Amino acid sequence: MRGSTINVGVTLVTEECFSCGVMFAFPDHLREKLMANHSLSFYCPNGHQQHYTGKTEADKQRERAERVERRLANRDEDLRSAIASNRAMRGQVTKLKKRVANGVCPCCNRSFANLERHMSGQHPEFFAQ
């Protein structure tokens, strides 16, 4: 039974060889070390080399934390970009309002005493937008 433990003063963990199926046991601290470092190999009593694959729970937790940090950094950058874009747009709107208030046509940049009459007659599509 793979993964069962036997207590004989030292806790042993059983393992089954993937190649020949023989059951063997080794100390639990060794299993933890082998699972943490996937490049370390061990051998069954019949000499078949093997190693643990897959990610440990610590690896999975670290990757989850890294993904969350990346998402937060991306959101922060998106927020900074949106704030900068908003400031730029407000500046453009303020500039346009001042020009119109001074009688300057926003379409053809000419000055008019009666800007409203000019806009409705010459640029009716401006208000349709």
Phi and psi restraints in degrees (value plus and minus 20) as a CYANA .aco file:
   2 ARG   PHI     -83.7   -43.7
   2 ARG   PSI     116.8   156.8
   3 GLY   PHI      63.4   103.4
   3 GLY   PSI     -23.0    17.0
   4 SER   PHI     -95.7   -55.7
   4 SER   PSI     139.1   179.1
   5 THR   PHI    -136.7   -96.7
   5 THR   PSI     129.6   169.6
   6 ILE   PHI    -147.8  -107.8
   6 ILE   PSI     110.3   150.3
   7 ASN   PHI    -126.1   -86.1
   7 ASN   PSI      90.8   130.8
   8 VAL   PHI    -150.5  -110.5
   8 VAL   PSI      30.6    70.6
   9 GLY   PHI      66.3   106.3
   9 GLY   PSI     -56.7   -16.7
  10 VAL   PHI    -141.2  -101.2
  10 VAL   PSI     115.6   155.6
  11 THR   PHI     -99.4   -59.4
  11 THR   PSI     100.7   140.7
  12 LEU   PHI    -125.5   -85.5
  12 LEU   PSI     123.7   163.7
  13 VAL   PHI    -134.2   -94.2
  13 VAL   PSI     111.1   151.1
  14 THR   PHI    -106.3   -66.3
  14 THR   PSI     131.4   171.4
  15 GLU   PHI    -161.7  -121.7
  15 GLU   PSI     136.5   176.5
  16 GLU   PHI    -141.0  -101.0
  16 GLU   PSI     111.6   151.6
  17 CYS   PHI     -85.9   -45.9
  17 CYS   PSI     111.3   151.3
  18 PHE   PHI     -89.6   -49.6
  18 PHE   PSI     -42.1    -2.1
  19 SER   PHI    -110.8   -70.8
  19 SER   PSI     -73.0   -33.0
  20 CYS   PHI    -127.0   -87.0
  20 CYS   PSI     -32.0     8.0
  21 GLY   PHI      62.4   102.4
  21 GLY   PSI     -16.3    23.7
  22 VAL   PHI     -88.3   -48.3
  22 VAL   PSI     121.0   161.0
  23 MET   PHI    -111.2   -71.2
  23 MET   PSI     114.6   154.6
  24 PHE   PHI    -166.3  -126.3
  24 PHE   PSI     150.2   190.2
  25 ALA   PHI    -157.4  -117.4
  25 ALA   PSI     132.4   172.4
  26 PHE   PHI    -168.3  -128.3
  26 PHE   PSI     144.6   184.6
  27 PRO   PHI     -80.7   -40.7
  27 PRO   PSI     125.3   165.3
  28 ASP   PHI     -83.0   -43.0
  28 ASP   PSI     -53.7   -13.7
  29 HIS   PHI     -85.3   -45.3
  29 HIS   PSI     -51.9   -11.9
  30 LEU   PHI     -89.4   -49.4
  30 LEU   PSI     -60.6   -20.6
  31 ARG   PHI     -81.8   -41.8
  31 ARG   PSI     -62.6   -22.6
  32 GLU   PHI     -81.1   -41.1
  32 GLU   PSI     -61.9   -21.9
  33 LYS   PHI     -84.3   -44.3
  33 LYS   PSI     -62.6   -22.6
  34 LEU   PHI     -87.4   -47.4
  34 LEU   PSI     -56.7   -16.7
  35 MET   PHI     -92.4   -52.4
  35 MET   PSI     -51.4   -11.4
  36 ALA   PHI     -95.2   -55.2
  36 ALA   PSI     -52.4   -12.4
  37 ASN   PHI    -138.5   -98.5
  37 ASN   PSI      78.4   118.4
  38 HIS   PHI     -90.1   -50.1
  38 HIS   PSI     -31.3     8.7
  39 SER   PHI    -104.5   -64.5
  39 SER   PSI     -33.5     6.5
  40 LEU   PHI     -99.1   -59.1
  40 LEU   PSI     112.7   152.7
  41 SER   PHI    -125.1   -85.1
  41 SER   PSI     137.1   177.1
  42 PHE   PHI    -159.1  -119.1
  42 PHE   PSI     148.8   188.8
  43 TYR   PHI    -147.5  -107.5
  43 TYR   PSI     124.2   164.2
  44 CYS   PHI     -98.0   -58.0
  44 CYS   PSI     147.6   187.6
  45 PRO   PHI     -78.4   -38.4
  45 PRO   PSI     -42.7    -2.7
  46 ASN   PHI    -109.3   -69.3
  46 ASN   PSI     -17.1    22.9
  47 GLY   PHI      72.1   112.1
  47 GLY   PSI     -10.2    29.8
  48 HIS   PHI     -99.9   -59.9
  48 HIS   PSI     102.4   142.4
  49 GLN   PHI     -95.8   -55.8
  49 GLN   PSI     120.5   160.5
  50 GLN   PHI    -174.4  -134.4
  50 GLN   PSI     146.0   186.0
  51 HIS   PHI    -174.0  -134.0
  51 HIS   PSI     140.1   180.1
  52 TYR   PHI    -101.2   -61.2
  52 TYR   PSI     121.2   161.2
  53 THR   PHI    -137.2   -97.2
  53 THR   PSI     155.9   195.9
  54 GLY   PHI      67.3   107.3
  54 GLY   PSI     153.9   193.9
  55 LYS   PHI    -119.7   -79.7
  55 LYS   PSI     122.3   162.3
  56 THR   PHI     -97.2   -57.2
  56 THR   PSI     146.3   186.3
  57 GLU   PHI     -81.5   -41.5
  57 GLU   PSI     -56.5   -16.5
  58 ALA   PHI     -84.0   -44.0
  58 ALA   PSI     -60.3   -20.3
  59 ASP   PHI     -81.6   -41.6
  59 ASP   PSI     -64.6   -24.6
  60 LYS   PHI     -83.2   -43.2
  60 LYS   PSI     -62.9   -22.9
  61 GLN   PHI     -83.7   -43.7
  61 GLN   PSI     -62.2   -22.2
  62 ARG   PHI     -83.4   -43.4
  62 ARG   PSI     -62.9   -22.9
  63 GLU   PHI     -84.5   -44.5
  63 GLU   PSI     -60.5   -20.5
  64 ARG   PHI     -81.2   -41.2
  64 ARG   PSI     -64.2   -24.2
  65 ALA   PHI     -83.4   -43.4
  65 ALA   PSI     -60.5   -20.5
  66 GLU   PHI     -84.8   -44.8
  66 GLU   PSI     -59.9   -19.9
  67 ARG   PHI     -83.2   -43.2
  67 ARG   PSI     -62.3   -22.3
  68 VAL   PHI     -83.8   -43.8
  68 VAL   PSI     -62.6   -22.6
  69 GLU   PHI     -82.2   -42.2
  69 GLU   PSI     -61.9   -21.9
  70 ARG   PHI     -83.9   -43.9
  70 ARG   PSI     -63.2   -23.2
  71 ARG   PHI     -82.0   -42.0
  71 ARG   PSI     -62.4   -22.4
  72 LEU   PHI     -83.4   -43.4
  72 LEU   PSI     -62.5   -22.5
  73 ALA   PHI     -83.3   -43.3
  73 ALA   PSI     -61.1   -21.1
  74 ASN   PHI     -83.9   -43.9
  74 ASN   PSI     -63.1   -23.1
  75 ARG   PHI     -84.7   -44.7
  75 ARG   PSI     -60.6   -20.6
  76 ASP   PHI     -80.1   -40.1
  76 ASP   PSI     -64.2   -24.2
  77 GLU   PHI     -85.7   -45.7
  77 GLU   PSI     -60.8   -20.8
  78 ASP   PHI     -80.4   -40.4
  78 ASP   PSI     -61.6   -21.6
  79 LEU   PHI     -85.4   -45.4
  79 LEU   PSI     -65.0   -25.0
  80 ARG   PHI     -79.9   -39.9
  80 ARG   PSI     -62.1   -22.1
  81 SER   PHI     -85.1   -45.1
  81 SER   PSI     -62.4   -22.4
  82 ALA   PHI     -85.1   -45.1
  82 ALA   PSI     -59.7   -19.7
  83 ILE   PHI     -84.8   -44.8
  83 ILE   PSI     -63.9   -23.9
  84 ALA   PHI     -83.8   -43.8
  84 ALA   PSI     -61.8   -21.8
  85 SER   PHI     -83.7   -43.7
  85 SER   PSI     -60.8   -20.8
  86 ASN   PHI     -82.4   -42.4
  86 ASN   PSI     -63.9   -23.9
  87 ARG   PHI     -81.1   -41.1
  87 ARG   PSI     -63.9   -23.9
  88 ALA   PHI     -82.9   -42.9
  88 ALA   PSI     -62.7   -22.7
  89 MET   PHI     -85.2   -45.2
  89 MET   PSI     -61.2   -21.2
  90 ARG   PHI     -82.4   -42.4
  90 ARG   PSI     -57.5   -17.5
  91 GLY   PHI     -83.0   -43.0
  91 GLY   PSI     -61.9   -21.9
  92 GLN   PHI     -85.7   -45.7
  92 GLN   PSI     -61.7   -21.7
  93 VAL   PHI     -84.3   -44.3
  93 VAL   PSI     -63.1   -23.1
  94 THR   PHI     -81.7   -41.7
  94 THR   PSI     -63.5   -23.5
  95 LYS   PHI     -81.0   -41.0
  95 LYS   PSI     -65.0   -25.0
  96 LEU   PHI     -84.2   -44.2
  96 LEU   PSI     -62.4   -22.4
  97 LYS   PHI     -81.0   -41.0
  97 LYS   PSI     -62.7   -22.7
  98 LYS   PHI     -84.0   -44.0
  98 LYS   PSI     -61.9   -21.9
  99 ARG   PHI     -83.4   -43.4
  99 ARG   PSI     -64.4   -24.4
 100 VAL   PHI     -85.3   -45.3
 100 VAL   PSI     -60.5   -20.5
 101 ALA   PHI     -82.0   -42.0
 101 ALA   PSI     -48.2    -8.2
 102 ASN   PHI    -110.1   -70.1
 102 ASN   PSI     -13.9    26.1
 103 GLY   PHI      64.8   104.8
 103 GLY   PSI      -1.6    38.4
 104 VAL   PHI    -116.2   -76.2
 104 VAL   PSI     105.9   145.9
 105 CYS   PHI     -86.1   -46.1
 105 CYS   PSI     108.8   148.8
 106 PRO   PHI     -92.6   -52.6
 106 PRO   PSI     -33.8     6.2
 107 CYS   PHI    -114.8   -74.8
 107 CYS   PSI     -66.3   -26.3
 108 CYS   PHI    -135.0   -95.0
 108 CYS   PSI     -18.2    21.8
 109 ASN   PHI      40.5    80.5
 109 ASN   PSI       5.4    45.4
 110 ARG   PHI    -119.4   -79.4
 110 ARG   PSI     133.7   173.7
 111 SER   PHI    -112.0   -72.0
 111 SER   PSI     120.8   160.8
 112 PHE   PHI    -159.0  -119.0
 112 PHE   PSI     123.4   163.4
 113 ALA   PHI     -92.1   -52.1
 113 ALA   PSI     -58.5   -18.5
 114 ASN   PHI    -136.9   -96.9
 114 ASN   PSI      64.6   104.6
 115 LEU   PHI     -86.6   -46.6
 115 LEU   PSI     -55.1   -15.1
 116 GLU   PHI     -81.4   -41.4
 116 GLU   PSI     -65.6   -25.6
 117 ARG   PHI     -84.6   -44.6
 117 ARG   PSI     -60.5   -20.5
 118 HIS   PHI     -82.1   -42.1
 118 HIS   PSI     -66.4   -26.4
 119 MET   PHI     -82.9   -42.9
 119 MET   PSI     -65.4   -25.4
 120 SER   PHI     -88.6   -48.6
 120 SER   PSI     -52.8   -12.8
 121 GLY   PHI    -104.5   -64.5
 121 GLY   PSI     -61.5   -21.5
 122 GLN   PHI    -118.2   -78.2
 122 GLN   PSI     -47.0    -7.0
 123 HIS   PHI    -153.5  -113.5
 123 HIS   PSI      37.4    77.4
 124 PRO   PHI     -83.9   -43.9
 124 PRO   PSI     -46.3    -6.3
 125 GLU   PHI     -90.1   -50.1
 125 GLU   PSI     -39.1     0.9
 126 PHE   PHI     -83.8   -43.8
 126 PHE   PSI     -60.3   -20.3
 127 PHE   PHI     -99.3   -59.3
 127 PHE   PSI     -41.7    -1.7
 128 ALA   PHI     -90.1   -50.1
 128 ALA   PSI     -44.8    -4.8
